[in-house]
Amino acid sequence: MLKAKTWESLAGQPALSAERPAATRIAWIDSARGIGIILVVFGHALRGLLSAGSVPEEGWREVDYILYSFHMPLFMFLAGMNVPRSLQKPMFLQKKARGILWPYFLWSVIHGLTMVAAGRFTNSDFEVSRLLSIAYAPISPFWFLYVLFLFMIVVKIWPPDRILLGASLVLLSLSPLIGQPTLYQFSYFLFFFVLGALFTPPARPGLLLVAGSAIFAAGHGVLLWQGLQQNLHYYAPALLPLALAGAAAVLGLAMLTTRLQALVWLGQASMAIYVMHIIFTAGFRAVFSRLGVEDPFLLVTLVTLAGVIGPACVYVMLKKLRLARLTGLA
């Protein structure tokens, strides 16, 4: 694993300051998170519109399939990258509980209550009683934080190494046999998390971008041409090379775009956007529907922008009010 200073040189600029003065951030990792969070919001915006019947199934289902084949593996990979440094610091699990479990519980409740209140304006059928089970059954999209904390427990017990990577690959291979959602997500995504912890940034990010993009595009081209995606879940173990290729392409792009401060800033705000974006995408989907917006491309674009910009504005406001840390966003 390369030291943080080497990572900064690969990024092409010094690491940016974190919200907490004592820490430093690596610009290209934030840039990758920025790209990743846009993809997450886009994916949920698209699924909401498909569910509401606001965009046609044909074509958009294929977009959904391609996106979901790699964007959450990418996020788990990125989450694993800071683990080696974090493990060296005291109170590892206590800090992760504050940074992951607290926003998980807080924003699950806020999200759930908001969905109940807005139920008649959206296509949500969320019931407030569902919040009683979040200690063992996460609600969407907060499964990510729940499973992520489980991974933190794993690496505290067994620090990332090649043996753990091999074991996680076996779990990924067996994941289709697991029916319980949280155990399934744990089994499938642990590999990407451990791989991120063991990742060494390449000296030629451009090659990573080109190779990753080529493999990803060619693989999905064959799948769609042959209609194989109809029989293969986007998390099927057979599609692991495409998940890795898609993630590699984003990493290569991120290493080359650290001067795009908007992406870097979005990466720093990714937790805030992640926990709030469903509220905004669901709300503005209803708004644009009532306004008579019908063009699918315009709808997807507007709802995605609402899901990124809305939480970002709330995040800025909470920072100004010195409430970002209290709400688990810093």
C-alpha positions in Angstrom: 0.0 0.0 0.0 1.4 3.4 -0.9 1.8 6.0 1.7 -0.5 9.0 1.6 2.2 11.3 0.4 2.7 9.2 -2.7 -1.0 9.1 -3.4 -1.0 12.9 -3.2 1.7 13.1 -5.8 -0.2 10.8 -8.1 -3.3 13.1 -7.7 -1.3 16.0 -9.2 -1.9 18.3 -6.2 -1.7 18.3 -2.4 -4.4 16.6 -0.5 -7.3 18.9 0.4 -8.1 19.8 4.0 -10.9 17.7 5.5 -13.7 19.1 7.6 -11.8 18.1 10.6 -8.6 20.2 10.9 -6.4 17.3 12.1 -7.0 15.2 9.0 -6.0 15.4 5.4 -7.9 14.2 2.3 -6.6 12.9 -1.0 -8.0 14.9 -3.9 -8.4 12.1 -6.5 -10.3 9.9 -4.0 -12.7 12.7 -3.3 -13.0 13.2 -7.1 -13.9 9.5 -7.5 -16.5 9.8 -4.7 -17.9 12.9 -6.5 -18.3 10.9 -9.7 -19.7 7.9 -7.7 -22.3 9.9 -5.8 -23.6 11.5 -9.1 -24.0 7.9 -10.5 -25.8 6.8 -7.3 -28.3 9.7 -7.5 -28.8 9.2 -11.2 -29.5 5.5 -10.6 -32.1 6.1 -7.9 -33.6 9.0 -9.9 -34.0 6.7 -12.9 -35.5 3.8 -10.8 -38.0 6.1 -9.3 -39.1 7.4 -12.7 -39.3 3.9 -14.1 -41.4 2.8 -11.1 -43.7 5.7 -11.6 -44.0 5.0 -15.3 -42.6 8.4 -16.2 -39.9 7.0 -18.5 -40.2 4.1 -21.0 -38.8 0.7 -20.0 -37.1 0.2 -23.4 -33.6 1.5 -23.4 -33.7 2.9 -19.8 -33.8 -0.6 -18.3 -30.5 -1.3 -20.1 -29.0 1.9 -18.7 -30.1 0.9 -15.2 -28.5 -2.6 -15.7 -25.2 -1.1 -16.9 -25.0 1.4 -14.1 -25.8 -1.0 -11.3 -23.2 -3.4 -12.5 -20.4 -1.2 -11.1 -21.4 1.9 -9.2 -22.0 0.4 -5.7 -19.0 -1.9 -6.1 -17.1 1.3 -6.8 -18.4 2.9 -3.6 -17.4 -0.1 -1.5 -14.0 -0.1 -3.1 -13.5 3.6 -2.2 -14.7 3.0 1.3 -12.0 0.4 1.8 -9.2 2.7 0.6 -8.9 4.7 3.8 -9.1 1.6 6.1 -5.3 0.9 6.4 -4.6 4.4 7.7 -7.7 4.4 10.0 -6.7 1.0 11.5 -3.5 2.5 12.7 -5.3 5.1 14.8 -6.8 4.5 18.3 -10.5 3.9 18.9 -11.1 2.6 15.3 -14.5 1.1 15.9 -15.7 3.9 18.1 -14.9 6.5 15.4 -16.5 4.4 12.8 -19.6 4.0 14.9 -19.8 7.8 15.2 -19.1 8.3 11.5 -21.3 5.4 10.1 -23.8 4.1 12.6 -24.9 7.5 13.9 -25.9 8.8 10.4 -27.3 5.4 9.6 -29.9 5.5 12.5 -30.5 9.3 12.4 -31.1 9.6 8.6 -33.0 6.3 8.4 -35.5 7.8 10.8 -35.6 11.2 9.0 -35.9 9.5 5.7 -38.7 7.1 6.9 -40.7 9.9 8.5 -40.4 12.1 5.4 -41.5 9.3 3.1 -44.6 8.7 5.3 -45.4 12.4 5.3 -45.0 12.6 1.5 -46.5 9.3 0.7 -49.6 10.7 -1.0 -47.5 12.8 -3.3 -44.9 10.1 -4.3 -45.0 6.4 -5.2 -43.8 5.5 -1.8 -45.7 3.0 0.4 -43.3 3.3 3.4 -44.9 2.7 6.8 -43.6 4.2 10.0 -43.6 0.8 11.7 -40.8 -0.2 9.4 -38.4 2.0 11.4 -38.7 -0.4 14.4 -36.6 -3.0 12.5 -33.7 -0.8 11.2 -31.4 -2.3 13.8 -31.4 -5.6 11.9 -33.1 -4.8 8.5 -31.8 -1.7 6.8 -34.1 0.4 4.6 -33.1 1.6 1.2 -30.7 3.2 0.6 -29.1 2.9 4.0 -28.1 -0.7 3.7 -24.8 0.6 2.4 -23.9 2.2 5.8 -25.2 -0.8 7.7 -23.1 -3.3 5.7 -20.1 -0.9 5.7 -20.0 -0.9 9.5 -20.1 -4.7 9.4 -17.0 -4.6 7.2 -15.3 -2.3 9.7 -15.8 -4.9 12.4 -14.4 -7.6 10.0 -11.2 -5.6 9.3 -10.7 -4.8 13.0 -10.7 -8.5 13.7 -8.8 -9.5 10.6 -6.8 -6.7 9.0 -6.9 -6.7 5.2 -4.5 -9.1 3.5 -4.5 -11.5 0.6 -6.1 -14.3 2.7 -9.0 -12.1 3.6 -9.2 -11.0 -0.1 -9.4 -14.7 -1.1 -12.0 -15.5 1.5 -14.1 -12.5 0.4 -13.9 -13.7 -3.3 -15.2 -17.1 -2.2 -18.1 -15.3 -0.4 -18.8 -13.3 -3.6 -18.9 -16.5 -5.6 -21.4 -18.0 -3.2 -23.6 -14.9 -2.8 -26.3 -16.0 -5.3 -27.1 -18.8 -2.9 -27.9 -16.4 0.0 -31.5 -15.2 0.2 -31.3 -12.8 3.2 -30.7 -9.3 1.8 -28.2 -8.0 4.3 -26.2 -11.3 4.3 -26.3 -11.2 0.5 -25.0 -7.7 0.4 -22.3 -8.5 2.9 -21.2 -11.5 0.9 -21.1 -9.8 -2.4 -19.5 -6.5 -1.5 -16.8 -7.5 1.0 -14.5 -8.4 -1.8 -14.6 -4.8 -3.2 -14.1 -3.3 0.2 -11.0 -5.5 0.9 -9.7 -4.9 -2.6 -9.9 -1.2 -2.0 -7.9 -1.5 1.2 -5.1 -3.3 -0.6 -5.2 -1.1 -3.7 -2.0 0.6 -4.9 -2.6 3.5 -7.3 -1.1 3.1 -10.7 1.6 5.4 -12.1 -0.4 5.8 -15.4 -4.0 6.6 -14.6 -4.7 7.3 -18.2 -4.1 3.6 -19.0 -6.4 2.6 -16.2 -9.1 4.8 -17.7 -8.7 3.5 -21.2 -8.4 -0.1 -20.4 -11.2 -0.1 -17.9 -13.5 1.8 -20.3 -12.7 -0.6 -23.1 -13.3 -3.8 -21.1 -16.5 -2.4 -19.6 -17.9 -1.2 -22.9 -17.0 -4.3 -24.8 -18.4 -6.6 -22.1 -21.7 -4.8 -21.8 -21.9 -4.5 -25.6 -21.7 -8.3 -25.9 -24.3 -8.8 -23.1 -26.8 -6.4 -24.6 -26.2 -7.7 -28.1 -26.8 -11.3 -27.1 -29.6 -10.4 -24.6 -27.7 -12.2 -21.9 -28.5 -9.5 -19.3 -32.0 -10.9 -19.1 -30.7 -14.0 -17.4 -27.8 -12.5 -15.4 -28.3 -10.3 -12.4 -26.1 -7.2 -12.5 -24.4 -8.6 -9.3 -23.8 -12.0 -10.8 -20.3 -13.3 -10.0 -19.8 -13.9 -13.7 -19.9 -10.1 -14.2 -17.1 -9.4 -11.7 -14.7 -8.4 -14.4 -17.1 -5.7 -15.7 -17.7 -4.4 -12.1 -13.9 -4.1 -11.7 -13.5 -2.5 -15.2 -16.1 0.1 -14.5 -14.6 1.0 -11.2 -11.1 1.1 -12.7 -12.4 3.5 -15.4 -13.8 5.9 -12.7 -10.6 5.7 -10.7 -8.5 6.6 -13.7 -10.9 9.4 -14.6 -10.8 10.7 -11.0 -7.0 10.8 -11.0 -7.0 12.9 -14.1 -9.7 15.4 -12.9 -8.6 16.5 -9.5 -8.5 20.1 -10.8 -12.3 20.0 -11.2 -13.0 21.3 -7.8 -16.7 20.8 -8.1 -16.2 17.0 -8.3 -13.8 17.1 -5.4 -16.2 19.1 -3.3 -19.1 16.7 -4.2 -16.9 13.8 -3.0 -16.4 15.6 0.4 -20.2 16.1 0.6 -21.0 12.6 -0.6 -22.3 11.4 2.8 -24.8 14.3 2.9 -25.9 13.7 -0.6 -26.2 9.9 0.0 -28.4 10.2 3.1 -30.7 12.9 1.7 -30.9 12.4 -2.1 -33.9 10.0 -2.1 -36.0 12.7 -0.3 -35.2 15.2 -3.1 -35.4 12.9 -6.0 -38.8 11.6 -4.8 -40.1 15.1 -4.1 -39.0 16.7 -7.3 -40.1 13.7 -9.4 -43.7 14.5 -8.1 -43.1 18.3 -8.8 -41.9 17.8 -12.3 -44.8 15.4 -13.0 -47.3 17.9 -11.9 -45.6 20.6 -14.0 -46.2 18.4 -17.0 -42.5 17.6 -17.8 -42.7 14.5 -20.0 -39.4 14.2 -22.0 -37.5 11.2 -20.4 -34.0 12.7 -20.9 -35.1 16.0 -19.4 -36.9 14.3 -16.5 -34.0 12.1 -15.6 -31.6 15.1 -15.8 -33.8 17.4 -13.7 -34.5 14.8 -11.0 -30.8 13.8 -10.8 -29.8 17.5 -10.4 -32.4 17.9 -7.7 -31.0 14.9 -5.9 -27.4 16.3 -6.0 -28.0 20.0 -5.6 -30.7 19.8 -2.9 -28.7 17.8 -0.4 -25.6 19.8 -1.2 -27.4 23.0 -0.2 -28.7 21.5 3.0 -25.1 20.3 3.8 -23.7 23.9 3.3 -26.4 25.3 5.5 -25.7 22.7 8.2 -22.0 23.5 8.1 -22.8 27.2 8.5 -25.0 26.4 11.5 -22.2 24.2 12.9 -24.6 21.2 12.8 -22.9 19.1 10.2 -21.0 16.9 12.7 -24.1 16.6 15.0 -26.1 15.3 12.0 -23.3 12.8 11.1 -22.2 14.6 7.9 -18.7 15.7 8.9 
